Amino acid sequence: MTLGRALLRRRLLVVTGKGGVGKTTVAGLLGRWLADRGRTVVVIEIDPRESLHRLFDAPPSSGRVVAIDDRLYLQNLRPRDVLDQLTRERLRIGFLARRVLDSPVYHHFTEGAPGLKELAVLGHAWRLLEGSTAEAPRPDVVVLDAPATGHGLSLLAAPALVSEVVEGGPFGAMARQLAEFVRAPEETGLVVATLAEEMPVQETLELVEGTRRRLGRAPDLVVANALYPPLPSPRPGAVESPRARLWRLRREANERELRRLAAAWDGPRVELPLVPAEAGAGLLGPLAARLAASLDAREAAS
């Protein structure tokens, strides 16, 4: 199966990568690409600083589901709010739920229990996919803008971890169900965003190894973001300006790191250029077109 068809079949796409590499932008671009091909998509952002909406010139989510169009929706998610809502639903009796939510024991548990917040995030995505919430039209796929590299891997490993520790109750049942969902490559896909720079590429290679070791699989796609376009060759005898020299050196560094990435990763890779634009239509348009062209070219070549 080709990469494009595989991505279109996924129900959950988790996008991770080192902080500052454009991970949120890549998540938004994938959501746009999927929606343009007929899928109903919710892109979930976890970062409380909330920046995804700027890519689409949309209002902030503040926890709500924001419609970009008939097929694309955004939501900024707060894991603690999800845990609180699950507790209310399970207890059902209002005063009892309030007593639990106000309890110091509950606060310590939700803040300190390993994997619980990650489980809440994946559980929220699962509930959307199953139509168990009225927050948004039931999507075909959820694109999850996961935390940075190490935390992104921990998020995917969390259901198995929680299911080993919590055997009974609603959290134990959810953890077992989500562990199966995350392990199934036909259900859940992983996309890694990186820059063609030394530290991001190194973290990408470590993440690839970590997913193979802990999840028994590799990422579906690596996206090399914000590549410096090559400069035209200077005219014979022309003196190179300091700005052009810096640009050339950055491009050479990009090419060097891309070679290092290719030597260790033989899976699918998409390259996105550096676009001199602020978040919004000026950034979304060129990058969405480039991503679509790259994925469609792979489809045509297969």
matplotlib code that plots the C-alpha trace (Angstrom):
import matplotlib.pyplot as plt

x = [0.0, 1.3, 2.0, -0.9, -3.4, -2.0, -2.4, -5.9, -6.9, -5.6, -8.1, -5.5, -2.3, 0.1, 2.6, 5.6, 9.1, 11.6, 10.2, 10.5, 10.6, 7.1, 5.3, 2.0, 2.3, 2.9, -0.2, -2.3, -1.0, -1.8, -5.3, -5.8, -4.5, -6.8, -9.9, -9.2, -9.4, -12.8, -12.0, -13.7, -10.8, -10.3, -6.8, -6.1, -3.5, -2.3, 0.0, -1.7, -0.1, -2.5, -1.0, -2.7, -5.6, -3.3, -2.3, -5.9, -6.7, -9.3, -10.4, -8.7, -10.2, -10.0, -11.1, -14.0, -14.1, -13.6, -14.9, -12.5, -14.9, -17.3, -14.6, -11.8, -12.1, -9.6, -9.5, -7.0, -7.2, -6.4, -5.8, -6.9, -10.3, -10.7, -10.0, -12.4, -15.1, -14.6, -14.9, -18.2, -19.6, -18.6, -20.0, -23.1, -24.3, -23.5, -22.6, -20.5, -18.6, -17.9, -16.6, -14.2, -13.0, -12.3, -10.5, -6.7, -6.3, -7.9, -5.6, -2.5, -3.5, -4.3, -1.1, 1.3, 0.0, 2.3, 0.6, -2.8, -2.8, -1.5, -4.3, -6.8, -5.6, -5.8, -9.1, -10.6, -9.4, -11.0, -14.3, -14.4, -13.8, -16.4, -19.0, -19.2, -19.2, -21.3, -18.4, -17.9, -19.3, -17.9, -14.6, -13.0, -9.6, -8.0, -4.7, -3.0, -0.3, 1.5, 4.1, 7.8, 9.8, 10.3, 6.8, 5.3, 6.7, 5.5, 2.0, 1.9, 3.3, 1.0, -2.0, 0.1, 1.8, -1.5, -3.1, -0.4, -0.8, -4.6, -6.4, -10.0, -12.3, -13.0, -9.3, -8.1, -10.7, -9.9, -6.2, -6.5, -8.7, -6.4, -3.3, -4.7, -5.7, -2.3, -0.5, -2.6, -0.6, -3.8, -5.5, -2.8, 0.0, 3.0, 4.5, 7.8, 8.5, 12.1, 14.5, 17.5, 19.8, 22.0, 20.0, 16.5, 17.9, 19.6, 16.3, 14.4, 16.8, 16.5, 12.7, 12.7, 14.7, 12.5, 9.3, 10.7, 11.9, 8.9, 6.0, 7.4, 7.0, 8.5, 7.0, 4.9, 6.5, 9.3, 8.7, 11.9, 10.6, 11.8, 14.6, 16.6, 16.0, 19.3, 20.7, 21.3, 24.9, 26.7, 27.9, 31.6, 33.8, 30.9, 31.7, 29.4, 27.5, 27.6, 23.8, 24.3, 27.2, 25.1, 22.3, 24.6, 26.1, 22.7, 21.7, 24.8, 24.1, 20.6, 21.9, 24.5, 21.8, 19.4, 22.2, 22.7, 18.9, 18.7, 21.6, 19.7, 16.1, 15.0, 11.3, 9.1, 10.2, 8.7, 10.7, 9.0, 10.7, 11.3, 8.5, 9.1, 5.6, 3.8, 1.3, -1.9, -2.9, 0.6, 2.2, -0.6, -1.1, 2.5, 3.2, -0.1, 0.5, 4.1, 2.9, 0.1, 2.4, 4.9, 2.3, 0.5, 3.9, 4.5, 1.1, 1.6, 5.0, 3.7]
y = [0.0, 3.5, 6.1, 8.3, 5.5, 4.3, 7.8, 8.1, 4.8, 5.7, 6.8, 8.4, 10.2, 11.3, 14.0, 14.4, 15.9, 18.1, 21.3, 24.2, 22.2, 23.2, 20.1, 22.0, 23.3, 19.8, 18.5, 21.3, 20.6, 16.9, 17.8, 20.0, 17.4, 14.7, 17.0, 18.0, 14.3, 13.8, 12.8, 14.6, 15.6, 16.9, 18.3, 18.3, 20.5, 19.9, 22.9, 25.4, 28.3, 27.5, 28.4, 26.1, 28.4, 31.0, 28.7, 28.8, 32.4, 31.0, 32.1, 30.4, 27.1, 27.6, 24.0, 24.2, 22.5, 25.2, 24.5, 25.6, 24.2, 21.3, 18.7, 20.3, 21.1, 22.2, 21.7, 22.8, 20.1, 20.3, 16.8, 17.7, 18.9, 15.5, 13.6, 15.7, 15.1, 11.4, 11.4, 13.3, 10.9, 7.8, 9.1, 10.7, 12.0, 15.7, 16.3, 13.1, 14.1, 17.5, 16.0, 13.7, 16.5, 18.8, 16.1, 16.5, 12.8, 13.1, 16.1, 14.2, 11.1, 12.9, 15.0, 12.2, 9.0, 7.9, 7.9, 9.1, 12.4, 10.8, 8.2, 11.0, 12.6, 9.4, 8.5, 11.8, 11.1, 7.7, 9.1, 11.5, 8.7, 6.5, 9.3, 9.2, 13.0, 15.7, 18.2, 17.7, 15.8, 12.3, 12.4, 9.8, 10.7, 12.6, 14.2, 14.7, 17.3, 15.4, 16.7, 16.9, 13.9, 11.9, 12.8, 11.9, 8.4, 8.2, 9.2, 6.2, 3.9, 5.2, 2.8, -0.3, 1.2, 2.1, -1.2, -3.0, -0.9, -0.2, -3.5, -2.6, 0.4, 2.7, 3.8, 0.2, -0.8, 2.3, 1.6, -1.9, -0.8, 2.1, -0.1, -2.4, 0.6, 2.2, -1.1, -1.6, 0.0, 0.1, 2.2, 4.5, 6.2, 8.1, 11.2, 12.7, 16.4, 17.6, 20.3, 19.3, 20.4, 18.3, 18.1, 17.6, 14.9, 13.2, 13.2, 11.9, 9.0, 8.2, 8.4, 6.0, 3.5, 4.1, 3.4, 0.2, -0.9, 0.1, -0.2, -2.7, -0.4, 2.5, 5.9, 6.2, 9.4, 11.8, 15.4, 17.6, 21.1, 24.6, 23.7, 26.6, 26.7, 26.4, 29.7, 30.3, 30.0, 33.3, 35.0, 34.4, 36.9, 38.1, 38.8, 36.8, 39.0, 38.0, 37.3, 35.0, 33.2, 32.6, 31.3, 29.0, 27.6, 27.0, 25.1, 23.1, 22.2, 21.1, 18.9, 17.3, 16.5, 15.2, 12.8, 11.6, 11.1, 9.2, 6.9, 5.8, 6.1, 4.4, 5.1, 7.7, 11.3, 14.6, 17.9, 21.3, 24.6, 27.5, 30.0, 33.7, 34.2, 34.5, 31.8, 32.2, 31.8, 33.0, 30.1, 27.5, 27.8, 27.1, 24.4, 22.6, 22.6, 21.2, 18.5, 17.5, 17.5, 15.3, 12.7, 12.7, 12.2, 9.1, 7.9, 8.4, 6.7, 3.6]
z = [0.0, -0.9, 1.8, 0.7, 0.9, 4.2, 5.7, 4.4, 6.1, 9.5, 12.2, 14.4, 13.3, 16.0, 15.1, 17.3, 17.1, 18.9, 20.2, 17.8, 14.6, 13.3, 14.7, 15.1, 11.5, 10.2, 12.1, 10.7, 7.1, 7.5, 8.7, 5.7, 3.3, 4.7, 4.6, 1.0, 0.2, 1.7, 5.3, 8.2, 10.5, 14.0, 14.7, 18.4, 20.0, 23.5, 24.0, 26.4, 24.5, 21.6, 18.2, 15.7, 15.1, 13.7, 10.8, 9.6, 10.6, 13.0, 16.5, 19.5, 20.6, 24.4, 24.7, 22.2, 18.8, 16.1, 12.6, 9.8, 7.1, 6.7, 7.0, 9.2, 12.9, 15.5, 19.3, 22.0, 24.6, 28.3, 29.6, 33.2, 31.9, 30.1, 33.3, 35.2, 32.6, 32.6, 36.4, 36.2, 33.6, 35.6, 39.0, 37.4, 40.8, 40.9, 44.5, 44.6, 41.5, 43.0, 46.3, 44.3, 42.0, 45.0, 46.9, 47.5, 46.9, 43.4, 42.6, 43.7, 41.7, 38.5, 38.7, 39.7, 38.2, 35.3, 32.0, 33.2, 31.3, 28.2, 28.5, 28.8, 25.6, 23.6, 25.3, 24.1, 20.5, 20.8, 22.1, 19.1, 16.7, 18.3, 18.3, 22.1, 22.4, 20.9, 20.8, 17.1, 14.1, 14.3, 12.5, 10.2, 11.6, 14.5, 14.0, 17.3, 17.8, 20.5, 22.9, 22.0, 21.0, 24.3, 25.6, 22.3, 22.6, 26.2, 25.0, 22.7, 25.3, 28.1, 27.5, 27.9, 31.0, 32.7, 31.8, 33.7, 36.8, 36.8, 36.1, 37.1, 36.8, 33.9, 33.5, 33.4, 30.8, 28.7, 28.9, 27.6, 24.7, 23.8, 24.0, 21.3, 19.2, 19.4, 18.6, 15.4, 12.5, 10.4, 13.0, 14.4, 12.5, 13.6, 11.8, 13.0, 12.3, 12.3, 11.0, 9.0, 11.8, 14.1, 17.3, 15.7, 13.4, 16.3, 18.3, 15.3, 14.9, 18.6, 18.3, 15.4, 17.4, 20.5, 18.6, 17.2, 20.6, 22.7, 20.2, 17.7, 14.7, 12.9, 12.0, 8.9, 7.7, 8.6, 7.6, 7.2, 7.7, 7.0, 4.5, 3.1, -0.7, -2.7, -3.9, -7.6, -8.7, -8.4, -11.6, -12.4, -10.5, -8.3, -4.6, -2.3, 0.2, 3.9, 3.7, 0.7, 2.4, 5.5, 3.4, 1.5, 4.7, 6.2, 3.0, 3.1, 6.7, 5.7, 3.0, 5.3, 7.9, 5.3, 4.1, 7.8, 8.1, 4.9, 5.9, 9.0, 7.9, 4.7, 5.2, 3.6, 3.9, 2.8, 2.6, 3.2, 2.4, 4.6, 3.8, 4.7, 6.1, 9.4, 10.4, 8.3, 4.6, 3.5, 5.2, 4.9, 1.1, -0.1, 2.5, 2.0, -1.8, -1.2, 1.1, -1.2, -4.2, -2.3, -1.2, -4.6, -6.4, -4.3, -5.1, -8.9, -8.8, -7.1]

ax = plt.figure().add_subplot(projection="3d")
ax.plot(x, y, z, "-o")
ax.set_aspect("equal")
plt.show()
